[in-house]
Amino acid sequence: MRWPIIAALLLAACTQDTNQVGYPLSGPLSGIYTALDTRAYSQRRAQVEVAVKSNFPAIKHDIRAGGGPDLTHAMDLAGIPQADRTARIIQLQSDMRLFENTRGALVT
């Protein structure tokens, strides 16, 4: 009767990762949640892309000015928290040469 215990120990020793069986339905449900999250992200990203590409000159002006309505609208669509926006604008200003003439660089 010791062989099941020995077999379990040997099989457990075959991996360096921790194994957790967990709730059996969590696998399918997590896949559904991931698909929904990916879909929502893709939709939001598409909205941001349209806003940036259609208002590119105004957004560049807002970046240089340190803020403005078009940049604020794009950040609202992207879901950037208010507390993070100042740092993001400073980063955008320092990276201005990267997307000076390329609309898509702002949304990648």
Secondary structure, DSSP 8 states (H G I E B T S, - for coil): --HHHHHHHHHHTT-SS------TTHHHHHHHHHHHHHHHHHHHHHHHHHHHHHTHHHHHHHHHHT--HHHHHHHHHHT--HHHHHHHHHHHHHTGGGGSS-GGGG--
